[in-house]
Amino acid sequence: LSLQEFKQLLCDATNEPLSEEDIAILWTKFDRLKDGVIHFEEFTGTYEGIEGLIAALHNDIAKTSPLSKFVYNIRALWANENRIYFVFLAWIVLGVSWGMLDQGWDLITATHFAVSALATGGLTAPPVNSDGILPTDPAIFCGFYCLIGIPLMAITLGHFAYALVSGHVKEMEEWALTRPMTAAEYEFAKQHLTTVKTTHQSDLRKTTTSSSSRHGLNLSDFVVLQLLRQGRLSMETFNVLKKDFELLDKDKTGVLSLEEATDGIQAKYGQLVQGINDFSTV
């Protein structure tokens, strides 16, 4: 990446205006070789997301005083997906406060009510009247508290689970991208991904050859191999896509023309819709 391309990347990825000085600070975080360009290895080794870079930039600026650093940290926590934890904590505090102030429970009992009600595991219920019926006001609060709080707890736990595994997933993806390709992977790609096509006069025909006559990987083969290495594409899915390609490639050239791609897909899904309609009328 050149400096101009890097500026464009920052402008496209964030709505927050950045000064030339801010961009220069971010540029130095990437251009570790000081050669005026950002190489692929520098980018993958430093990239943590545009939001993370800007947060790091602001963190450097916020070190001017303890108060400004504290205010910045609070704003940074609230500005991203971490705000869900503050909302969930506030909802728990609401349940605890209601239990202590309205029901006269102690802190432990009120906390048990607040958490167990949202976990749907059975709550510390408010007392009922002489007829065994929950009074109106506690019933309304409990219904409202659970109606909002149960989905809120599910979302919070989902964010927490994602935070636990996202770092590991990111590391594995970076490892799969940056580790050298092995000879076995290269031979696998040549054997199963590469299709050699030759042009003879005006005819483009698909040539079946031995693996020894395949000279290398093209871009599409390389992309598929990288997706397989990252675990983002399974061989089952690849084989399904390969069969679809072969069905659309009516002249068996190994290349889809515009007519083959559009007409073939329309015909395929037209047959599918017709099959569904026939089944629904039975």
Beta strands, then each sheet from edge to edge (+ up, - down):
strand 1: 197-200
strand 2: 203-206
sheet 1: 1+ 2-
end
